[in-house]
């Protein structure tokens, strides 16, 4: 099993770790770093008034080797499950946790896009009914940012809008330099056939 261990610095200057289990390195180190740096712009995660992920420090991949010692057959597993059910009363999980777990990003999101300037992009992201934006965990928020903002844009700011209805996430992006169109150099227009004909006549007259 492979785990990605990401170290951040919180608003108090102390270490704050975020670990992703079963991590698969599908992007380059530079792309992963850029994505994690976007995550530090989210002001959604606090504990006792301390911002948890304010500055990216480094990321490490930890590989674990699993060595099976013994196996339990299905009958034994079923017997243990029945015993656990009889000993402990069932506790209903909060509905919001189930809804959050079922979010498909970005398919279940409502994204409204504005472009007030040619190189500026504003995305207002709405979530399914019954989902509280403040209940999103770290990885869900990171997935929203990376899935919704086009790769051509660099994230400049993140805001939460609670003025109308359920809270919405607002992303502000600016077009990266490598995607900015450079105007073509001005070129003199080609000579028209009329001008060429006139010059040819001038040469003939000179010869005469």
Secondary structure, 3 states (H helix, E strand, C coil): CEEEEEEEECCCCCEEEEEEECCCCCCCHHHHHHHHHHHCCCCCCEECCEECCCEEEEEEEEECCCCCCCCCCHHHHHHHHHHHHHHCCCCCCCHHHHHHHCCCCCCCCEEEEEEEECCEEEEEEECCCCCCHHHCCHHHHHHHHHHHCCCCEEEEEEEEECCCCCCEEEEEEEECHHHCCCCCCCCCCCCCHHHHHHHHHHHHHHHC
